[in-house]
């Protein structure tokens, strides 16, 4: 995948995916996490309005990540600009700051993500799975934004 294609890679959700995301988001908002799901809230980069979408955070070697299997989605674009957000399950709110991961550091994260979430997101990886060679994961890495997330400090946290 060339750099220009990776930068613009975005897979729009199909109607079946929208239904699935709506169900997962509703359950998560009610406090029922589906296999670790959370609802991501991030401020819009232009509007400043809070936007939400269900996500699957990954913990690898004690570090937490958000992976964008559909590519450069709106939440990715917003998070790049604002740098902070919230993960929610039920009434529990976790404020975080995000740092985007360089492509060279992505293969191990992608492998772990696919190992855990392939049943749900495998369709967005064009046949690549957790058993793929390192070279293949490096090749696709630019098309999959990944953010390391850490607890926000009080000055980074959203004022309620």
Residue, then its C-alpha position, 0 to 999 in steps of 0.5 A: x500500500x503506497x503512502x497516499x493510499x494509506x493516508x486516504x484509506x477509509x472503509x465506510x460502514x455498511x448498513x449491517x455494520x451500523x446495526x451491529x455498532x448501534x447494538x454494541x454502543x447501546x449495550x455499552x452505554x447501559x454498562x454491558x461491555x461486549x468483550x471489552x468494548x467501550x464507547x469512544x467520545x471525542x470532540x469534533x475538530x471543526x464543530x467542537x461537538x462531542x461525537x461517539x462511536x463504539x471501539x475495541x481497546x486493546x491492552x498489550x504488555x500493559x499499554x492500551x491502544x485504540x486501533x482504527x480497522x476502517x482507516x482514517x475515520x472521523x474519530x481518527x481525524x478528530x483525535x489527531x486534532x484534539x488529542x484527548x477523549x473519553x472511553x465509557x462503559x455504563x456510567x464509568x468514564x475514563x478520560x485519556x490522552x492519545x498519542x499516534x503510533x508510528x508505522x514501524x511500531x504497528x506490526x506487533x499491535x496489529x497482530x495482537x489486535x487481530x488475534x483478539x478481534x478478528x472475528x469482528x474486524x477481520x473483514x477490514x484487513x483484506x485476508x490479513x490475520x494474526x498469523x501474517x508474516x511481519x513483512x505483510x503487517x509492515x506493508x499494511x500498517x500505514x492504512x491502520x491508525x493506532x493511538x496509545x492511550x493514557x489517563x489524562x492529567x487533570x489539566x487535560x481532562x474535560x471540564x464537565 
